[in-house]
Amino acid sequence: MILAWHLAEKNITFPKTLNPAHMADNLAALDVKLTQAEIAAINEIPQAPYYVVPDEPPAFTTTVMDYSQQA
C-alpha cells in the first residue's frame, strides 16, 4: 500500500529486496489504484522529520585548523 501511495504521489522510490515474494508484492503495487480519499488520508498521517538541518553549521566545521604547530 505504501509503495502504491509513493507511485501515486510521483515519488521516486528504490524498493530493494532479494526475496522473490517481496519482489512480486512490489510489482503488484503497480496495479493498485488508490482513490483521492485514500491518498488524502495517507497524506494526513502526522510525520516527524527524520533529520533536521540546523540553521548554523556545527563549530567543528567552521574552525580553522592550524597545522603549523604539529610535531
Secondary structure, DSSP 8 states (H G I E B T S, - for coil): -HHHHHHHTT---------HHHHHHHHHGGG----HHHHHHHHTS----S----SS--HHHH----GGG--
